[in-house]
Amino acid sequence: MISDKREIQRKLLILRYAEEIDHVAKTCRYFGIGRASFYRWRKAYAERGEAGLINAPPIPKWHANRISPFQLGVWFPIGCARSALL
């Protein structure tokens, strides 16, 4: 939570600095970040405000190829019974 807040503050500082001097390349060089990151942050901030600047995990919480809880309940007991026979 605190690290998220600190990261948001840092990104806001960078975005405001770029607005103030009106030169993205100099801003990126000064803060040591890539221009692609800067433009991604700027777009996220324009679309979602401060919530867009939070570092989100790059993967979804539920994977598409994962077995559903229903299938797990049906197949897991069968697998356990089968392995007990071997």
DRENRO-392928 format. One record per residue (C-alpha): residue number from 0; residue in three letters; x, y, z. Coordinates in steps of 0.2 Angstrom, whole numbers, plus 5000, padded with zeros to 4 digits. Layout:
rovo=NUM&vose=ALA&px=X&py=Y&pz=Z .
...
***
This chain:
rovo=0&vose=MET&px=5000&py=5000&pz=5000 .
rovo=1&vose=ILE&px=5014&py=5012&pz=5005 .
rovo=2&vose=SER&px=5025&py=5007&pz=4990 .
rovo=3&vose=ASP&px=5010&py=5009&pz=4978 .
rovo=4&vose=LYS&px=5007&py=5027&pz=4985 .
rovo=5&vose=ARG&px=5025&py=5031&pz=4984 .
rovo=6&vose=GLU&px=5026&py=5024&pz=4966 .
rovo=7&vose=ILE&px=5011&py=5035&pz=4961 .
rovo=8&vose=GLN&px=5019&py=5050&pz=4969 .
rovo=9&vose=ARG&px=5035&py=5047&pz=4958 .
rovo=10&vose=LYS&px=5025&py=5045&pz=4942 .
rovo=11&vose=LEU&px=5015&py=5060&pz=4945 .
rovo=12&vose=LEU&px=5031&py=5070&pz=4949 .
rovo=13&vose=ILE&px=5038&py=5065&pz=4932 .
rovo=14&vose=LEU&px=5022&py=5069&pz=4923 .
rovo=15&vose=ARG&px=5021&py=5086&pz=4930 .
rovo=16&vose=TYR&px=5039&py=5090&pz=4927 .
rovo=17&vose=ALA&px=5037&py=5085&pz=4909 .
rovo=18&vose=GLU&px=5021&py=5096&pz=4908 .
rovo=19&vose=GLU&px=5031&py=5110&pz=4916 .
rovo=20&vose=ILE&px=5046&py=5110&pz=4905 .
rovo=21&vose=ASP&px=5036&py=5104&pz=4889 .
rovo=22&vose=HIS&px=5050&py=5092&pz=4884 .
rovo=23&vose=VAL&px=5047&py=5073&pz=4886 .
rovo=24&vose=ALA&px=5064&py=5068&pz=4880 .
rovo=25&vose=LYS&px=5073&py=5079&pz=4893 .
rovo=26&vose=THR&px=5062&py=5073&pz=4906 .
rovo=27&vose=CYS&px=5065&py=5055&pz=4903 .
rovo=28&vose=ARG&px=5083&py=5057&pz=4902 .
rovo=29&vose=TYR&px=5083&py=5067&pz=4918 .
rovo=30&vose=PHE&px=5073&py=5054&pz=4928 .
rovo=31&vose=GLY&px=5081&py=5039&pz=4919 .
rovo=32&vose=ILE&px=5065&py=5031&pz=4912 .
rovo=33&vose=GLY&px=5060&py=5026&pz=4894 .
rovo=34&vose=ARG&px=5049&py=5036&pz=4883 .
rovo=35&vose=ALA&px=5038&py=5021&pz=4881 .
rovo=36&vose=SER&px=5035&py=5020&pz=4899 .
rovo=37&vose=PHE&px=5032&py=5039&pz=4900 .
rovo=38&vose=TYR&px=5019&py=5038&pz=4887 .
rovo=39&vose=ARG&px=5010&py=5023&pz=4894 .
rovo=40&vose=TRP&px=5009&py=5032&pz=4911 .
rovo=41&vose=ARG&px=5002&py=5048&pz=4903 .
rovo=42&vose=LYS&px=4989&py=5038&pz=4894 .
rovo=43&vose=ALA&px=4984&py=5028&pz=4910 .
rovo=44&vose=TYR&px=4983&py=5044&pz=4920 .
rovo=45&vose=ALA&px=4972&py=5053&pz=4907 .
rovo=46&vose=GLU&px=4961&py=5038&pz=4906 .
rovo=47&vose=ARG&px=4959&py=5032&pz=4925 .
rovo=48&vose=GLY&px=4968&py=5046&pz=4935 .
rovo=49&vose=GLU&px=4979&py=5041&pz=4949 .
rovo=50&vose=ALA&px=4972&py=5023&pz=4949 .
rovo=51&vose=GLY&px=4980&py=5021&pz=4932 .
rovo=52&vose=LEU&px=4997&py=5023&pz=4939 .
rovo=53&vose=ILE&px=4997&py=5008&pz=4951 .
rovo=54&vose=ASN&px=5008&py=4994&pz=4946 .
rovo=55&vose=ALA&px=4996&py=4980&pz=4941 .
rovo=56&vose=PRO&px=5002&py=4962&pz=4939 .
rovo=57&vose=PRO&px=5004&py=4958&pz=4920 .
rovo=58&vose=ILE&px=4994&py=4942&pz=4921 .
rovo=59&vose=PRO&px=4975&py=4939&pz=4925 .
rovo=60&vose=LYS&px=4971&py=4931&pz=4941 .
rovo=61&vose=TRP&px=4961&py=4917&pz=4932 .
rovo=62&vose=HIS&px=4971&py=4908&pz=4918 .
rovo=63&vose=ALA&px=4960&py=4903&pz=4903 .
rovo=64&vose=ASN&px=4968&py=4885&pz=4903 .
rovo=65&vose=ARG&px=4965&py=4882&pz=4921 .
rovo=66&vose=ILE&px=4953&py=4868&pz=4927 .
rovo=67&vose=SER&px=4937&py=4874&pz=4934 .
rovo=68&vose=PRO&px=4932&py=4870&pz=4952 .
rovo=69&vose=PHE&px=4918&py=4859&pz=4945 .
rovo=70&vose=GLN&px=4930&py=4849&pz=4934 .
rovo=71&vose=LEU&px=4942&py=4848&pz=4949 .
rovo=72&vose=GLY&px=4929&py=4841&pz=4960 .
rovo=73&vose=VAL&px=4924&py=4828&pz=4947 .
rovo=74&vose=TRP&px=4941&py=4822&pz=4941 .
rovo=75&vose=PHE&px=4952&py=4824&pz=4957 .
rovo=76&vose=PRO&px=4943&py=4810&pz=4966 .
rovo=77&vose=ILE&px=4944&py=4798&pz=4951 .
rovo=78&vose=GLY&px=4963&py=4802&pz=4949 .
rovo=79&vose=CYS&px=4966&py=4798&pz=4968 .
rovo=80&vose=ALA&px=4956&py=4782&pz=4967 .
rovo=81&vose=ARG&px=4966&py=4777&pz=4951 .
rovo=82&vose=SER&px=4983&py=4781&pz=4959 .
rovo=83&vose=ALA&px=4978&py=4771&pz=4974 .
rovo=84&vose=LEU&px=4975&py=4756&pz=4963 .
rovo=85&vose=LEU&px=4992&py=4757&pz=4955 .
***
